[in-house]
Amino acid sequence: MLRPWSLEIQLDKKLDKALYLQIADAIIDAIKTGKLVSSNALPGSRQLAGLLNVNRNTIIEALDILTAEGWLVTIDRKGTFVTDSLPEIISKKENISTVQNPAVSLKPHLVFDDGLPDSRLAPMNDLARAYREIFSRKSRWQIMGYSSELGNLEFRKSIAQMLNFKRGMSISPEQICITRGSQMAMYLASHCILQKGDFVMIENPGYKPAWEAFENAGANLLPVNIQSDGLDIDQVEDYLKKHQNIKAIYVTPHHQFPTTVTLSLKKRIKLIELSNQYGFTIIEDDYDNEFHFGQRPVLPISSLNALKNYIYIGTFSKIVAPALRIGYLVSSLENIEKIAHHRKIIDVQGDNIMEEAVLNLINEGKIKRHLKKANLVYKAKRDYFESLLNLHLKEKISFTKPDGGLAFWIVPKADINVLSIHKKMAANGIQIMNPERFSHQETVKGFRLGYASLSEKEMEEGLKALSKLL
């Protein structure tokens, strides 16, 4: 095993202290101060003896002491490592952070995320095979150079077909830009349609990373409250009458983030009428369209022919795995031309090889089969999660069972400090989303609990712990 670093230990042979003890104390000090951390490999005894210019037996004595005291562990045929379970020590840096926030130093053993898919279900073997096959082609040299900043054309054709057939849209491949995830799509959309001093209406509570993209483009935010059937349309209309330069509204109408409610058809039609009347763009983030457990998912706002100004954003990161950074953006040819210009400034092109690999999985039907299997798994998990909420928290919270998506939105019935609950859960080693991550100004009185990546045992443990605090 290569260890591309040298351990700096200063020895003083004039001291009335054995050399092997000086070496042992120096390594302990390196661990205490964070220079060496859990699982770090030490140089071999011969190498260390040469570095320090001492007899190898002196090194062996020092390592034996450190192993006996629990600082180091020796693994056959691999070497000597700093142990994963260190003795109780607190460095000065750790002590400062612990005083400031006791929960920071505690790594959670259970995490309620914001609704991420279970990566263990991802078709990684199929994806790896598709990736290898690309490099075995005789024409593989053709994909090693630069391609369009909008992404692989065949991949865009496949996405256009999917959106037209499955989501009721009517678009061409030329209206699509492939991005490295939906956040890049949000950034490109912002810089395409916004200038300093413009206004963007946002859902409140809502998705803060999108808000940050709008503010980065110089826009000001106008929060719109969420009701049981989605956006407060009256509030939207009031903003439009008050401000002249509202350029966009950002919405997650399918399963609103974080509350999971669906924007009603009546409000969708009214929002389109307002968009056409006032000329603002509807930025629609359809982040989890694929996960729906009813008859079929609600069609996007962008599928309605009456809409003139729209930017539609989707992702493959939720379909396959979060680490797979492939998103896409759909809009008018005029907007796509502007977006292509901005894309070239920050990233000449996307991952052409990965796009080809995912395209292979789509053409072979692997993505379709994966989604069918995943939806069955997630539906069963959703139903079990609901049963646990009714068992442990029914009298303490209100919630609506979502018809899709991978998270629940729960609201405590009592008037409690939700931030305090978040911190107490963290102190118990259980991470829930900080409610401040969803709110524009005042902290919202609810919790978004993702369930898809948790086992049934983990779900119950987490909800029992939450019940004790509510």
C-alpha positions as CSV (number, residue, x, y, z in Angstrom):
1,M,0.0,0.0,0.0
2,L,1.5,3.4,-1.0
3,R,1.8,6.0,1.7
4,P,2.7,9.2,-0.3
5,W,3.8,11.2,2.8
6,S,6.5,11.3,5.4
7,L,5.8,11.4,9.1
8,E,7.6,14.3,10.7
9,I,8.9,13.3,14.1
10,Q,11.7,15.2,15.9
11,L,13.8,13.1,18.2
12,D,16.2,14.4,20.9
13,K,18.8,11.8,21.8
14,K,20.0,14.0,24.7
15,L,16.7,13.8,26.5
16,D,16.4,11.4,29.5
17,K,13.6,9.7,27.7
18,A,13.8,6.5,25.7
19,L,13.6,7.0,21.9
20,Y,10.7,4.5,21.5
21,L,8.7,6.6,24.0
22,Q,9.4,9.8,22.2
23,I,8.2,8.2,19.0
24,A,5.0,6.9,20.7
25,D,4.3,10.2,22.3
26,A,4.8,12.1,19.0
27,I,2.4,9.8,17.2
28,I,-0.2,10.3,20.0
29,D,0.2,14.0,19.8
30,A,-0.3,13.9,16.0
31,I,-3.5,12.0,16.5
32,K,-4.8,14.4,19.2
33,T,-4.1,17.4,17.1
34,G,-5.8,15.9,14.0
35,K,-2.6,15.5,11.9
36,L,-3.4,11.8,11.9
37,V,-7.0,10.7,11.8
38,S,-9.0,7.4,11.9
39,S,-7.8,4.9,9.2
40,N,-4.7,6.9,8.3
41,A,-1.9,4.4,7.3
42,L,1.5,4.7,9.0
43,P,4.7,4.0,7.1
44,G,6.1,0.5,7.6
45,S,8.5,-0.2,10.4
46,R,11.5,-0.4,8.1
47,Q,10.6,2.8,6.3
48,L,9.9,4.6,9.5
49,A,13.2,3.4,11.0
50,G,15.0,4.8,7.9
51,L,13.2,8.1,8.1
52,L,14.0,8.6,11.8
53,N,17.5,7.1,11.5
54,V,16.9,4.6,14.4
55,N,17.0,0.9,14.9
56,R,14.0,-1.0,13.5
57,N,13.5,-2.6,16.9
58,T,13.0,0.9,18.4
59,I,10.1,1.5,16.0
60,I,8.6,-1.9,16.7
61,E,8.6,-1.1,20.5
62,A,6.9,2.2,19.9
63,L,4.2,0.6,17.6
64,D,3.6,-2.2,20.1
65,I,2.9,0.4,22.9
66,L,0.5,2.3,20.6
67,T,-1.3,-0.8,19.5
68,A,-1.7,-2.0,23.1
69,E,-3.1,1.3,24.2
70,G,-5.6,1.3,21.3
71,W,-4.2,4.2,19.2
72,L,-3.1,1.9,16.3
73,V,-4.4,-1.3,14.8
74,T,-2.4,-3.7,12.6
75,I,-4.1,-5.5,9.7
76,D,-2.4,-8.6,8.2
77,R,-0.7,-8.0,4.9
78,K,-2.0,-4.4,4.8
79,G,-0.1,-2.5,7.5
80,T,-0.6,-0.3,10.6
81,F,-3.4,2.2,10.8
82,V,-4.8,4.8,13.2
83,T,-7.7,3.0,14.8
84,D,-11.4,3.8,13.9
85,S,-12.3,3.8,17.6
86,L,-9.9,6.2,19.2
87,P,-9.6,6.5,22.9
88,E,-11.5,9.4,24.5
89,I,-9.6,12.6,23.4
90,I,-10.6,16.1,22.6
91,S,-8.3,18.3,20.7
92,K,-8.5,22.1,21.1
93,K,-10.3,22.4,17.7
94,E,-12.9,19.8,18.6
95,N,-13.4,21.4,22.0
96,I,-14.2,24.8,20.4
97,S,-16.7,23.4,17.9
98,T,-18.4,21.3,20.6
99,V,-18.9,24.3,22.9
100,Q,-20.4,26.2,20.0
101,N,-22.7,23.5,18.8
102,P,-22.8,20.1,20.6
103,A,-24.6,18.5,17.7
104,V,-21.9,19.3,15.2
105,S,-19.4,16.7,16.4
106,L,-22.0,13.9,16.5
107,K,-22.2,12.1,13.2
108,P,-25.8,11.0,12.7
109,H,-26.5,7.3,12.5
110,L,-29.9,7.9,10.9
111,V,-30.8,10.6,8.3
112,F,-34.2,11.7,7.2
113,D,-33.2,13.4,3.9
114,D,-35.4,15.7,1.8
115,G,-36.7,12.8,-0.4
116,L,-33.7,11.2,-2.1
117,P,-34.1,7.8,-3.8
118,D,-32.4,4.7,-2.4
119,S,-29.1,4.4,-4.2
120,R,-29.0,0.7,-3.5
121,L,-31.8,0.3,-6.0
122,A,-29.9,2.1,-8.7
123,P,-29.1,0.0,-11.9
124,M,-25.3,0.5,-11.4
125,N,-24.3,-2.8,-13.0
126,D,-26.2,-2.0,-16.1
127,L,-24.8,1.5,-16.2
128,A,-21.3,0.3,-15.7
129,R,-21.8,-2.3,-18.5
130,A,-23.2,0.4,-20.9
131,Y,-20.2,2.7,-20.0
132,R,-17.7,-0.1,-20.8
133,E,-19.5,-0.9,-24.1
134,I,-19.0,2.6,-25.3
135,F,-15.3,2.3,-25.0
136,S,-15.3,-1.0,-26.9
137,R,-16.9,0.5,-30.0
138,K,-14.7,0.9,-33.1
139,S,-16.1,4.5,-33.4
140,R,-15.3,5.4,-29.7
141,W,-12.9,8.1,-30.8
142,Q,-15.9,10.1,-32.1
143,I,-17.2,10.8,-28.6
144,M,-13.8,11.8,-27.1
145,G,-13.8,15.2,-28.7
146,Y,-16.0,18.3,-28.1
147,S,-19.7,18.1,-28.9
148,S,-22.7,20.4,-28.7
149,E,-23.0,22.6,-25.6
150,L,-26.6,21.6,-25.5
151,G,-25.7,17.9,-25.0
152,N,-25.7,14.7,-27.1
153,L,-28.3,15.0,-29.9
154,E,-29.6,11.4,-29.7
155,F,-30.0,11.8,-25.9
156,R,-32.0,15.0,-26.5
157,K,-34.2,13.2,-29.0
158,S,-34.9,10.5,-26.5
159,I,-35.8,13.0,-23.8
160,A,-38.0,14.9,-26.2
161,Q,-39.9,11.7,-27.0
162,M,-40.3,10.9,-23.3
163,L,-41.7,14.3,-22.5
164,N,-44.0,14.3,-25.5
165,F,-45.3,10.8,-24.9
166,K,-45.3,10.6,-21.1
167,R,-45.8,14.3,-20.0
168,G,-48.1,15.6,-22.7
169,M,-45.6,18.1,-24.0
170,S,-45.0,19.1,-27.7
171,I,-41.3,19.9,-28.1
172,S,-38.4,19.2,-30.4
173,P,-34.8,18.1,-29.4
174,E,-33.6,21.7,-30.3
175,Q,-35.6,23.0,-27.3
176,I,-33.6,21.0,-24.8
177,C,-30.3,21.7,-23.1
178,I,-28.7,18.9,-21.0
179,T,-27.1,20.1,-17.8
180,R,-25.1,18.7,-14.9
181,G,-28.1,18.3,-12.6
182,S,-31.2,20.5,-12.1
183,Q,-29.2,23.1,-10.1
184,M,-27.1,24.0,-13.1
185,A,-30.4,24.2,-15.1
186,M,-31.7,26.7,-12.5
187,Y,-28.5,28.8,-12.7
188,L,-28.7,28.9,-16.5
189,A,-32.4,29.8,-16.5
190,S,-31.8,32.6,-14.0
191,H,-29.0,34.2,-16.1
192,C,-31.0,33.8,-19.3
193,I,-34.2,35.7,-18.2
194,L,-33.1,37.8,-15.2
195,Q,-31.3,41.1,-14.7
196,K,-30.3,43.1,-11.6
197,G,-33.4,44.6,-9.9
198,D,-35.9,42.1,-11.4
199,F,-38.4,40.3,-9.2
200,V,-39.1,36.6,-9.0
201,M,-42.1,35.1,-7.2
202,I,-41.2,32.0,-5.2
203,E,-43.1,29.4,-3.2
204,N,-42.9,29.9,0.6
205,P,-42.0,27.5,2.0
206,G,-39.9,26.4,-0.9
207,Y,-36.6,25.3,-2.4
208,K,-33.8,27.6,-1.2
209,P,-31.0,26.5,-3.7
210,A,-33.3,27.8,-6.5
211,W,-33.7,31.1,-4.6
212,E,-30.0,31.5,-4.4
213,A,-29.6,31.1,-8.2
214,F,-32.2,33.9,-8.7
215,E,-30.4,36.2,-6.2
216,N,-27.1,35.4,-7.8
217,A,-28.5,36.8,-11.1
218,G,-29.5,40.0,-9.3
219,A,-33.2,39.3,-8.7
220,N,-35.3,40.2,-5.7
221,L,-37.6,37.5,-4.2
222,L,-41.3,37.8,-3.6
223,P,-42.6,34.9,-1.4
224,V,-46.0,33.4,-2.2
225,N,-47.8,31.4,0.5
226,I,-48.7,27.7,-0.1
227,Q,-52.3,26.6,0.5
228,S,-53.8,23.1,0.6
229,D,-54.2,23.2,-3.3
230,G,-50.9,25.0,-4.0
231,L,-49.9,28.6,-4.6
232,D,-52.0,31.5,-3.2
233,I,-53.0,32.8,-6.7
234,D,-54.6,35.9,-5.2
235,Q,-51.2,36.8,-3.7
236,V,-49.6,36.3,-7.0
237,E,-52.1,38.7,-8.7
238,D,-51.5,41.3,-6.0
239,Y,-47.7,41.2,-6.6
240,L,-48.3,41.6,-10.3
241,K,-50.4,44.7,-9.8
242,K,-47.9,46.2,-7.4
243,H,-44.5,45.5,-9.2
244,Q,-43.8,46.4,-12.9
245,N,-40.7,44.2,-13.4
246,I,-41.7,40.7,-12.2
247,K,-39.9,38.5,-14.7
248,A,-40.6,35.0,-13.4
249,I,-42.3,32.7,-10.9
250,Y,-40.6,29.5,-9.7
251,V,-43.0,26.6,-8.9
252,T,-42.8,22.9,-8.0
253,P,-46.5,22.1,-8.9
254,H,-46.4,18.3,-9.1
255,H,-45.3,17.7,-5.5
256,Q,-44.6,21.1,-4.0
257,F,-41.3,21.2,-2.2
258,P,-41.4,20.8,0.8
259,T,-45.1,20.4,1.5
260,T,-45.8,17.8,-1.2
261,V,-49.2,19.4,-2.2
262,T,-50.3,19.4,-5.9
263,L,-51.2,22.6,-7.6
264,S,-54.9,22.4,-8.6
265,L,-55.9,22.5,-12.3
266,K,-58.0,25.7,-11.6
267,K,-54.9,27.4,-10.3
268,R,-52.7,26.1,-13.1
269,I,-55.0,27.6,-15.7
270,K,-55.2,30.9,-13.8
271,L,-51.4,31.1,-13.5
272,I,-51.1,30.6,-17.2
273,E,-53.5,33.4,-17.9
274,L,-51.5,35.7,-15.6
275,S,-48.3,34.7,-17.2
276,N,-49.6,35.4,-20.7
277,Q,-51.2,38.7,-19.5
278,Y,-48.1,40.1,-17.7
279,G,-45.4,38.4,-19.7
280,F,-43.5,36.7,-16.9
281,T,-41.9,33.2,-17.3
282,I,-43.1,30.2,-15.4
283,I,-40.0,28.2,-14.2
284,E,-41.4,24.7,-13.5
285,D,-39.2,22.4,-11.5
286,D,-40.6,18.9,-12.0
287,Y,-38.0,17.2,-9.7
288,D,-39.8,13.9,-9.0
289,N,-42.4,13.3,-11.8
290,E,-41.4,9.7,-12.1
291,F,-42.4,8.8,-8.5
292,H,-46.2,8.7,-8.5
293,F,-48.4,6.0,-6.9
294,G,-51.8,6.9,-8.2
295,Q,-53.3,6.4,-11.7
296,R,-50.8,8.7,-13.4
297,P,-48.8,11.8,-12.6
298,V,-50.4,15.2,-13.1
299,L,-49.2,16.6,-16.4
300,P,-46.8,19.6,-16.2
301,I,-48.0,23.2,-16.5
302,S,-45.6,23.4,-19.4
303,S,-47.7,20.8,-21.3
304,L,-50.7,23.2,-21.6
305,N,-50.7,24.7,-25.1
306,A,-51.9,28.1,-23.9
307,L,-48.7,28.8,-22.0
308,K,-46.3,31.1,-23.9
309,N,-43.4,31.8,-21.5
310,Y,-42.0,28.7,-19.7
311,I,-38.8,27.0,-18.7
312,Y,-39.3,23.3,-17.7
313,I,-36.6,21.6,-15.6
314,G,-36.2,17.9,-15.0
315,T,-33.5,15.5,-13.8
316,F,-32.1,12.0,-14.2
317,S,-30.4,12.2,-10.8
318,K,-33.5,11.1,-9.0
319,I,-34.2,8.3,-11.5
320,V,-30.9,6.6,-11.3
321,A,-28.9,7.9,-8.4
322,P,-28.1,11.4,-6.8
323,A,-24.5,11.1,-7.8
324,L,-25.4,10.9,-11.5
325,R,-25.5,14.6,-12.4
326,I,-27.7,14.7,-15.5
327,G,-30.5,17.3,-15.7
328,Y,-32.3,19.0,-18.5
329,L,-33.9,22.2,-19.3
330,V,-36.7,22.8,-21.9
331,S,-37.8,26.2,-23.3
332,S,-38.4,28.2,-26.4
333,L,-35.7,28.3,-29.1
334,E,-34.9,31.9,-28.3
335,N,-34.3,31.0,-24.6
336,I,-32.3,27.9,-25.5
337,E,-30.0,30.0,-27.7
338,K,-29.3,32.3,-24.7
339,I,-28.8,29.4,-22.4
340,A,-26.3,27.7,-24.8
341,H,-24.3,30.9,-24.7
342,H,-24.2,31.0,-20.9
343,R,-23.5,27.2,-20.8
344,K,-20.3,27.6,-22.9
345,I,-19.0,30.2,-20.4
346,I,-19.2,28.0,-17.4
347,D,-18.9,24.5,-19.0
348,V,-18.1,23.9,-22.7
349,Q,-20.1,20.7,-22.7
350,G,-21.6,18.0,-20.5
351,D,-20.5,14.4,-19.9
352,N,-21.0,13.0,-23.4
353,I,-20.0,9.5,-22.5
354,M,-22.4,9.3,-19.5
355,E,-25.2,10.7,-21.7
356,E,-24.5,7.9,-24.2
357,A,-24.5,5.3,-21.4
358,V,-27.8,6.5,-20.0
359,L,-29.2,6.6,-23.5
360,N,-28.3,2.9,-23.9
361,L,-30.2,2.1,-20.8
362,I,-33.3,4.0,-22.0
363,N,-33.2,2.3,-25.4
364,E,-32.8,-1.2,-23.8
365,G,-35.8,-0.6,-21.5
366,K,-33.6,-0.8,-18.4
367,I,-34.6,2.6,-17.1
368,K,-38.3,1.8,-17.6
369,R,-37.9,-1.5,-15.7
370,H,-35.9,0.1,-13.0
371,L,-38.6,2.8,-12.4
372,K,-41.4,0.2,-12.3
373,K,-39.5,-1.8,-9.7
374,A,-38.5,1.3,-7.7
375,N,-42.1,2.6,-7.6
376,L,-43.3,-0.7,-6.1
377,V,-40.7,-0.5,-3.5
378,Y,-41.3,3.2,-2.7
379,K,-45.1,2.8,-2.6
380,A,-44.7,0.0,0.0
381,K,-42.3,2.2,2.0
382,R,-44.7,5.1,1.8
383,D,-47.6,3.0,3.1
384,Y,-45.5,1.6,6.0
385,F,-44.2,5.1,6.9
386,E,-47.9,6.3,7.0
387,S,-48.7,3.4,9.4
388,L,-45.8,4.4,11.7
389,L,-47.0,8.0,11.7
390,N,-50.5,6.9,12.7
391,L,-49.1,4.6,15.4
392,H,-46.6,6.9,17.0
393,L,-47.6,10.5,16.2
394,K,-51.2,10.5,15.2
395,E,-52.3,12.7,18.2
396,K,-49.3,15.1,17.8
397,I,-49.1,15.9,14.1
398,S,-51.2,16.6,11.0
399,F,-50.2,15.3,7.6
400,T,-51.6,14.3,4.2
401,K,-50.5,11.1,2.6
402,P,-48.7,12.1,-0.6
403,D,-49.8,10.4,-3.8
404,G,-46.2,10.5,-5.0
405,G,-42.7,11.8,-4.3
406,L,-40.4,10.3,-1.6
407,A,-41.1,12.4,1.4
408,F,-43.9,13.3,3.9
409,W,-44.6,16.8,5.2
410,I,-45.7,16.8,8.9
411,V,-46.9,19.7,11.0
412,P,-46.9,19.5,14.8
413,K,-50.4,20.3,16.3
414,A,-48.8,22.0,19.4
415,D,-47.1,25.4,19.2
416,I,-43.5,24.2,19.5
417,N,-40.0,25.4,18.6
418,V,-39.3,23.4,15.5
419,L,-35.6,24.5,15.5
420,S,-35.3,23.1,19.0
421,I,-36.7,19.8,17.9
422,H,-34.2,19.7,15.0
423,K,-31.3,20.3,17.4
424,K,-32.5,17.7,20.0
425,M,-32.9,15.1,17.3
426,A,-29.3,15.8,16.1
427,A,-28.1,15.4,19.7
428,N,-29.6,11.9,19.6
429,G,-27.8,11.1,16.4
430,I,-30.8,11.5,14.1
431,Q,-30.7,14.1,11.4
432,I,-33.9,15.8,10.1
433,M,-34.1,18.7,7.7
434,N,-33.6,22.0,9.4
435,P,-36.9,23.9,8.9
436,E,-35.0,27.1,8.2
437,R,-33.9,25.5,4.9
438,F,-37.5,25.9,3.5
439,S,-38.5,29.4,4.7
440,H,-38.0,32.8,3.2
441,Q,-38.1,34.8,6.5
442,E,-40.1,33.2,9.4
443,T,-39.3,29.6,10.2
444,V,-42.0,27.3,8.9
445,K,-43.8,25.0,11.4
446,G,-43.3,21.7,9.8
447,F,-40.8,18.9,8.9
448,R,-40.0,17.3,5.6
449,L,-39.1,13.6,6.2
450,G,-37.7,11.6,3.3
451,Y,-38.3,7.9,3.7
452,A,-37.1,6.2,0.5
453,S,-33.5,5.4,1.6
454,L,-34.5,4.2,5.1
455,S,-35.2,0.6,6.3
456,E,-38.4,-0.1,8.2
457,K,-36.4,-0.4,11.4
458,E,-34.7,3.0,10.8
459,M,-38.1,4.6,10.0
460,E,-39.6,3.4,13.3
461,E,-36.5,4.4,15.4
462,G,-36.6,7.9,14.0
463,L,-40.3,8.5,14.4
464,K,-40.3,7.1,17.9
465,A,-37.5,9.5,18.8
466,L,-39.5,12.4,17.2
467,S,-42.6,11.4,19.1
468,K,-40.9,11.7,22.4
469,L,-39.9,15.3,21.6
470,L,-43.3,16.6,20.3
